[in-house]
């Protein structure tokens, strides 16, 4: 089964959720012709999804704290096997490290769970909005294809929608990059993890790739990155190792 086939059910859910949110906002009195209502629908989708993922995020953060606490012991274990590159030694090192993690309830892969959940959602959103941009009046998100917010067509990219799209898309990508830099800074404060230029790599890649995505998608990206920043700041204060 191809990737588009796997994403199709998720795309249908995304289309239905965004359409429902848009209808609810219009029913609340907002102008259906205003593209900003679609942007607000995207923001509400982020809020709903990320709220549902909060238990995973708390688990991820707690696991990261445990990993940080175990770092000295893991480093001593690594030093014990330093220079011993035989298959048996590598296997014993891996087994002892895994046993150390089990004793302290650490699951290194736990940090990937929220991301793994969000990746298909993001791909589905890209597909849904790209499909809508070429199917005005026929797709579930048909009115999105002609929606304009702050002078920028939401179906256009920052490179193809003229000056307003460049401004709006550029602002969304700049907000995304800034939120990612601050989030990564919070993640490494008080640790020995590398910082500096490495903190800029992901935001720069995000901004570069975002130039090719519809503005509606970059809006999702900006909202999600902003949520992640706020979530990281709150979890640092309230979550402790159990």
N, C-alpha and C positions, 0 to 999 in steps of 0.2 A: 504494500500500500504506500502511495507516494505521500510526501509531506502535506501538499494541499488537501488531500483526502482526509488526513488526520486532523488538520486544522479546521476543516469545513464545519463540523458540529460546534466548535468553539466560536467560529465566525458567526454562525447563526445566533448563538446566545448573545454575542456582543451586539449584533445588529438589533436584536429584540430589546436588549437592555437600553441601548442608546435611544432607540425610537420611543420606548416607554418613558424614559426620563424627559425627552424632548416634549412629548405630549403632556406630561404632568406639568412641566414648566409653562407651556402655552396655556394649559387649563388654569394655571395660577395667575394668568393675566399678562405674561410676557409676550412680546411681539414675535409671531412665528417667522416673520420675514427677516428678523435680526439674526445674523450669523453668530452673534455673541451667545445666543441661547444654545446653539450647538456646542460652543466652547464650554458653557456652564454644564451642559449634559455630560461632556467628556470629564470635566472636573468631578462631577458627582459619581461617575462610574469609578474613577480612581478612589474616591472616598469609600465607596461600597466595597470594592475589591480589597483595598488595603486594610479596611476595618476587619473584614473576614479573615485576613491573613495575620492579624495581630498575635494570636496564640503561637503561630509558627515563628513570628519575629521575636517574641519574648524568649521562646525556646532557643532560637539561634543566638540571641545576645547572651543568654545565660551560659550556653555552651562555649561561646567565645571567651567569656570571663574565666571559665574553668580551664580552657586551653592556656590562657595567659598565666593563670596561677601555676599550671603544671610546666610552664616553659623551662624553669631552671632544672627540674628533674629530667625533662626530656632532653635537655642539652647535656646533662651529665651522662645520660644513656648513650647519646650520640658520640660523646667523647670516648666512652668506653669501647666503642666499636670503630673508632677512627683508625683508618689504615687497614682494617680487616675487610677485604673486599671479596672474599670467597662466597660462593652461593650459600653455604651453610651459615656463615656469619651474618649475611644479609637477611636470611630468613629468621634467625634468632633475634636479630635487632628488630625486625618488623613485628615479630610475635610479642616481644617484651614491650614494645611501644603500644601495641594494641591492648595488651593486658593492663598497662598503666592507664590507658584511656578508659577501659571497662571499669576498673576499680573506682575511678572518680566520676563515672557517669558521663564521660565526654564522648560525643559523636562528631568527629571532624566533618562528616558530610552534611550535618544538620544545617550548616551555614548556607548550603546550596538550595535548600528546600523552597524558601520564598522565591528565589530567582527562577527555579525550575517551574514553579507554578505560573509566574508572570510571563515567561517567554512565550508560551503558546497564546496567551491572552494578547500580548503585544503583536505577534505575527497575525493573529486573527483580526485585530483592529486595523493593521496596515491593509490586509486583504479587503476588509469590509469597506473602508473608506476609499481605497483605490477602485473597487468595484462600483461603489456608489458614484464616484466622480465620472464614470463612463456610462452610467445608467440612470440619468435623471428621470424621475417620474416612474421608474419601474422597480427599482430596488427598495428594500426596506428603509434605506437611508437616502432615498431619492432626492429630497430637498437639500441634503447636504451638498450635493453636486453643484448647486448654484448659490449656496450660502456665502455671504460676504460679511466679514467682521472687521471693523476698523479700516475698511477699504481694501482688505485682502481677501481673495477667494480662498476658502478653506481647503478646497480640493487641489490648489496649486502648491508648488514648493516655493521655498524662499528664492530659488533661482529662476523660476519660470512665471511668477505671478506679478511681475512689475515691481515698482518701487514700494507700494504699500505692503506687498507680500514679503519683500526683502526686509522691511522694517519690523513687521510683526513676527515673521519667522526668525529673524535675527535676534529679536528680543527674547523670544521663547527659548531659543537655543542658548543664549547667553545666561538666562535664568537657570536652565538645566545644568550648564557647565559649572556655574557658581555654586549651585546647591550640591553638586557632586564633589567639588573641591572641599567645601566645608564639611560635608559628611565624612569624607575620607580623613580629613584633618581630625575630626572628633574621634574617629575609629583608632587613630594611632597615637593620640595624646596619652602620655604616660606609659608608652610601650617603647620597645627598641625596634619596632617595625620601620622600614625605610620610608622616608618622606620626600620633601623637596620636589624635584622634577617628576618623580614617579606619580605624585598626586595629580599632576596635570595631564598625564597620558590619556586616561579614560575620558575626562571631559573634552579634550581636544578631538579624540576619535568620535565622541558623541556628536560634537558640533559639526564636524566634517561630514559624517554620514547623515546627519539630520537635514543638511541642505538639500538632500535628494528625496526627502519624505514630504507628504502632504502636511500643510500647516495644522490640520486637525490632529495628525499623529504627533507632531512635535508638541502640541498642546498637552496631549496625554503624557508625553515624556516629561515636560516641565512640571506638571502637577504631581506626577509620581516621584520625581526627584525632590521636589519641595516637601512632599509627605515624608520621604525617607529621611531628609535632614531633620525635620521636626521629631520624627520617631526616634532617631538616634540620640538627639539631645535629651528627650524625655527618658528613654530607657537607661541612659547613662546615670540618671539621677535616681530612678525608682527600682531598678532591677538589681538584685544582689544574688550571689551564688547561694543556692539552697543548701 
